[in-house]
Amino acid sequence: MSRLESNLVSTHQEYIYKCNFATKASRALDGKIKYAQQTLIDSIW
């Protein structure tokens, strides 16, 4: 494998890692928002 190929592979793996991280982060944020909304609704009622 040439240097360029190995650079492309590592960049691609880093990209996948970042995408996975972003997905997990957005799911966690989504969960927190839903929890906050539920808490707010419960406190109003």
Residue pairs with C-beta under 8 A, 6 or more apart in sequence:
1 9
